[in-house]
Amino acid sequence: MNFQGLLYLILLFPWRYCTYHHHQIPQYHGDYHQEIQNFHDDVGSQMGYPTGPPPSESYQMDHQHHPNYEIPPESHHPSPSAASCLSRIRLAASFDPQISTKINRFIDSMRIDRLRAYVCERTAYFCDEAQQKGVGDLFHQFDRSIEIIDRVKGQLTTTEKDQLNMMENLNDTLAEQTFFVYKFHQLNPVDLAVLTSAKTSLTTALSSSTPDAALSKAMGSFSPQDLENLATLPVAHLPEEVRSHLARCQITAPEVVHDTVAFLLSVIGSKHNN
């Protein structure tokens, strides 16, 4: 066959070839965004809430230790079912950056309450019941942190609540992060240590799980354009389109095909409600 004939076949039957695409699996950072650290001080004078650096260590040490709390262990390891669930959320985040953006935002501001609510909401899309329970059990280990956060929120003044409402109405997530970072750094050292330990432990738990290799490979066969095209199709047509695509890539193991179809449907559904 001459070169022209070969080129004709390639153009006529492009489905015979499959290219794998690298989708970066996110690593949740758990460090304050640079924007928070460098947040402009003039916002404070305009809106009336503090945006300066956290109080000094001597200021924190002047506060009396809370008698009912002990600093928790440095790490809390997720169960195998929880780790499997969190790995699926990590994989989904490589196709929907909003997932990692929100998780990082809640980690950075030590909003363990918001982090729990958001992650548990995502588990409904990507995890089975046992996995969802495992993630719920993981977050139960940080109930003390959420109690501290609830207490801080309950002690906000009317003015501070109005300021937060304004931030939410303006969708000013950076200002809201700055506000809570400042408030948490006014806590006594033990309570602050509880939040800091929870932040560190959850960052590790969320980032350390490795997605299933077969599912990752199958998802890697889809380009961003493929996913955009699939998102425009009626839901009823998606499974067959995904199966056909995987078959062209010689991915035919029934359990992998089934899992990939379910996962892709979940990614699309999660994106629409994120």
C-alpha positions as CSV (number, residue, x, y, z in Angstrom):
1,M,0.0,0.0,0.0
2,N,1.4,3.4,-0.9
3,F,1.6,6.4,1.4
4,Q,-1.6,8.0,0.0
5,G,-3.6,4.9,0.5
6,L,-2.4,4.6,4.1
7,L,-3.2,8.2,4.8
8,Y,-6.7,7.7,3.3
9,L,-7.3,4.8,5.7
10,I,-6.1,6.8,8.7
11,L,-8.5,9.6,7.8
12,L,-11.3,7.3,7.1
13,F,-11.0,5.2,10.2
14,P,-9.6,7.5,13.0
15,W,-11.4,5.4,15.5
16,R,-8.8,2.7,15.2
17,Y,-6.3,4.8,17.1
18,C,-6.5,5.9,20.8
19,T,-4.4,8.6,22.4
20,Y,-4.0,8.7,26.2
21,H,-4.1,12.1,27.9
22,H,-2.4,13.1,31.1
23,H,-4.9,14.5,33.6
24,Q,-3.1,16.0,36.6
25,I,-4.3,14.4,39.9
26,P,-4.5,17.3,42.3
27,Q,-2.5,17.5,45.5
28,Y,-4.3,19.5,48.1
29,H,-1.8,21.9,49.5
30,G,-3.2,22.9,53.0
31,D,-1.2,26.2,53.0
32,Y,-2.7,29.6,53.1
33,H,-3.1,31.1,49.6
34,Q,-0.6,33.8,48.9
35,E,-3.5,36.1,48.2
36,I,-4.6,35.6,51.8
37,Q,-1.2,36.5,53.2
38,N,-0.9,39.6,51.0
39,F,-4.6,40.7,51.2
40,H,-4.8,44.5,51.0
41,D,-5.2,46.2,54.3
42,D,-7.4,48.9,52.8
43,V,-10.2,46.4,52.5
44,G,-10.4,46.5,56.3
45,S,-10.9,50.2,56.4
46,Q,-13.5,50.0,53.7
47,M,-15.6,47.1,55.1
48,G,-14.7,47.3,58.7
49,Y,-13.2,43.9,59.4
50,P,-9.6,43.0,60.2
51,T,-7.3,41.9,57.4
52,G,-3.9,42.2,59.1
53,P,-1.6,39.3,60.2
54,P,-2.8,36.9,62.9
55,P,-2.2,38.1,66.5
56,S,1.3,37.5,67.8
57,E,2.2,34.3,69.7
58,S,2.4,36.3,73.0
59,Y,-1.2,37.5,72.4
60,Q,-2.3,33.9,71.9
61,M,-0.4,32.7,75.0
62,D,-2.2,35.3,77.2
63,H,-5.4,33.4,76.7
64,Q,-6.2,30.7,79.2
65,H,-6.1,27.1,78.0
66,H,-9.5,25.6,77.5
67,P,-9.8,22.8,80.1
68,N,-11.9,20.4,78.0
69,Y,-9.7,19.9,75.0
70,E,-6.5,18.1,74.4
71,I,-4.4,18.4,71.3
72,P,-5.4,15.4,69.1
73,P,-2.9,13.0,67.4
74,E,-1.0,14.3,64.5
75,S,-2.7,12.1,61.9
76,H,-5.9,10.2,61.4
77,H,-5.7,7.4,58.8
78,P,-8.8,6.8,56.7
79,S,-10.2,3.3,56.5
80,P,-9.7,1.4,53.3
81,S,-13.3,2.2,52.2
82,A,-12.8,5.9,53.0
83,A,-9.4,6.0,51.2
84,S,-11.0,4.4,48.1
85,C,-13.8,7.0,48.1
86,L,-11.4,9.9,48.6
87,S,-9.2,8.6,45.7
88,R,-12.2,8.7,43.4
89,I,-12.9,12.3,44.4
90,R,-9.3,13.1,43.7
91,L,-9.5,11.6,40.3
92,A,-12.8,13.5,39.6
93,A,-11.0,16.7,40.6
94,S,-8.6,16.2,37.7
95,F,-11.6,16.6,35.4
96,D,-13.4,19.3,37.4
97,P,-11.0,21.8,38.9
98,Q,-13.8,23.3,41.0
99,I,-13.5,20.3,43.3
100,S,-9.9,21.0,44.3
101,T,-10.5,24.7,44.4
102,K,-13.2,24.4,47.0
103,I,-11.4,21.7,49.0
104,N,-8.2,23.9,49.1
105,R,-10.2,26.9,50.1
106,F,-11.8,25.2,53.1
107,I,-8.5,23.6,54.1
108,D,-6.6,26.9,53.9
109,S,-9.1,28.7,56.1
110,M,-9.4,25.7,58.5
111,R,-13.1,25.6,57.9
112,I,-13.3,21.9,58.8
113,D,-17.1,22.2,59.0
114,R,-17.4,23.4,55.4
115,L,-14.8,20.9,54.3
116,R,-16.8,18.0,55.8
117,A,-20.1,19.2,54.2
118,Y,-18.5,19.6,50.8
119,V,-16.6,16.3,50.7
120,C,-19.5,14.4,52.0
121,E,-21.7,16.0,49.4
122,R,-19.2,14.8,46.7
123,T,-19.2,11.3,48.1
124,A,-22.9,10.9,47.0
125,Y,-21.7,11.2,43.4
126,F,-18.6,9.0,43.4
127,C,-18.8,6.5,46.3
128,D,-21.0,3.6,47.3
129,E,-22.8,3.5,50.7
130,A,-19.9,1.7,52.6
131,Q,-17.4,4.2,51.2
132,Q,-19.7,7.2,52.2
133,K,-19.9,5.8,55.7
134,G,-16.2,5.4,55.8
135,V,-15.7,9.1,54.9
136,G,-18.3,10.1,57.5
137,D,-16.5,8.1,60.2
138,L,-13.2,9.8,59.2
139,F,-14.7,13.3,59.7
140,H,-16.3,12.2,63.0
141,Q,-12.8,12.1,64.4
142,F,-12.7,15.9,64.0
143,D,-15.9,16.7,65.8
144,R,-13.9,18.7,68.3
145,S,-12.7,21.0,65.6
146,I,-16.2,21.6,64.4
147,E,-17.4,22.3,67.9
148,I,-14.7,25.0,68.1
149,I,-15.7,26.5,64.8
150,D,-19.4,26.5,65.8
151,R,-18.5,28.3,69.0
152,V,-16.5,30.9,67.1
153,K,-19.5,31.4,64.7
154,G,-21.9,31.6,67.6
155,Q,-19.8,34.4,69.2
156,L,-19.8,36.6,66.2
157,T,-21.2,40.1,66.7
158,T,-24.1,41.4,64.7
159,T,-21.7,43.6,62.8
160,E,-19.4,40.7,62.0
161,K,-22.4,38.6,60.8
162,D,-23.5,41.5,58.5
163,Q,-19.9,41.7,57.1
164,L,-20.0,37.9,56.4
165,N,-23.4,38.3,54.7
166,M,-21.9,41.0,52.5
167,M,-19.0,38.8,51.6
168,E,-21.3,35.9,50.7
169,N,-23.5,38.2,48.6
170,L,-20.5,39.5,46.7
171,N,-19.1,36.0,46.5
172,D,-15.9,37.3,48.0
173,T,-14.5,34.0,49.1
174,L,-11.0,35.5,49.7
175,A,-12.3,38.0,52.1
176,E,-14.3,35.3,53.9
177,Q,-11.1,33.1,54.2
178,T,-9.2,36.0,55.6
179,F,-11.9,36.8,58.1
180,F,-11.9,33.3,59.5
181,V,-8.2,32.8,59.5
182,Y,-8.0,36.0,61.7
183,K,-10.7,34.8,64.0
184,F,-9.2,31.4,64.5
185,H,-5.8,32.9,65.3
186,Q,-7.4,34.7,68.2
187,L,-8.3,31.4,69.8
188,N,-6.4,30.1,72.8
189,P,-3.4,28.0,71.9
190,V,-5.1,24.6,72.6
191,D,-8.1,25.3,70.4
192,L,-6.0,26.7,67.6
193,A,-3.8,23.6,67.9
194,V,-6.9,21.4,67.5
195,L,-7.8,23.2,64.3
196,T,-4.3,23.2,62.9
197,S,-3.9,19.5,63.6
198,A,-7.2,18.7,61.9
199,K,-6.2,20.7,58.9
200,T,-2.9,18.9,58.6
201,S,-4.5,15.4,59.2
202,L,-7.3,16.0,56.6
203,T,-4.9,17.4,54.1
204,T,-2.9,14.2,54.3
205,A,-6.0,12.0,54.3
206,L,-7.4,13.7,51.2
207,S,-4.1,13.7,49.3
208,S,-2.6,10.4,50.1
209,S,-5.1,8.1,48.4
210,T,-4.1,6.8,45.0
211,P,-6.9,6.4,42.4
212,D,-7.5,2.9,40.9
213,A,-5.0,2.3,38.1
214,A,-7.5,0.7,35.7
215,L,-10.0,3.5,36.1
216,S,-7.3,6.1,35.8
217,K,-6.1,4.6,32.6
218,A,-9.6,4.4,31.2
219,M,-10.3,8.0,32.1
220,G,-7.0,9.0,30.6
221,S,-8.3,7.9,27.2
222,F,-10.7,10.8,27.1
223,S,-9.5,14.2,25.9
224,P,-11.0,17.4,27.3
225,Q,-12.8,17.7,24.0
226,D,-14.2,14.2,24.3
227,L,-15.6,15.1,27.8
228,E,-17.1,18.3,26.5
229,N,-18.8,16.4,23.7
230,L,-20.1,13.7,26.1
231,A,-21.6,16.4,28.4
232,T,-23.8,17.7,25.5
233,L,-25.4,14.3,24.8
234,P,-28.6,13.1,26.4
235,V,-27.9,11.0,29.5
236,A,-29.5,8.0,27.9
237,H,-27.0,8.0,25.1
238,L,-23.9,8.4,27.3
239,P,-23.3,4.8,28.4
240,E,-23.2,3.4,24.8
241,E,-20.9,6.3,23.6
242,V,-18.5,5.6,26.5
243,R,-18.5,1.9,25.8
244,S,-17.7,2.5,22.1
245,H,-14.9,4.9,23.0
246,L,-13.4,2.4,25.4
247,A,-13.7,-0.5,22.9
248,R,-11.7,1.7,20.4
249,C,-9.0,2.0,23.0
250,Q,-9.1,-1.8,23.6
251,I,-10.5,-1.4,27.1
252,T,-13.0,-4.2,27.3
253,A,-12.8,-5.7,30.8
254,P,-16.5,-5.6,31.9
255,E,-15.8,-4.3,35.4
256,V,-13.6,-1.5,34.1
257,V,-16.1,-0.5,31.5
258,H,-18.9,-0.5,34.0
259,D,-17.0,1.5,36.5
260,T,-15.8,4.0,33.9
261,V,-19.4,4.6,32.6
262,A,-20.6,5.1,36.1
263,F,-17.7,7.4,37.0
264,L,-18.1,9.6,33.9
265,L,-21.8,10.0,34.5
266,S,-20.9,11.0,38.1
267,V,-18.3,13.6,36.9
268,I,-20.9,15.2,34.6
269,G,-23.6,15.2,37.3
270,S,-21.2,16.6,39.9
271,K,-20.1,19.4,37.6
272,H,-23.7,20.5,37.0
273,N,-24.2,20.7,40.8
274,N,-20.9,22.1,42.0
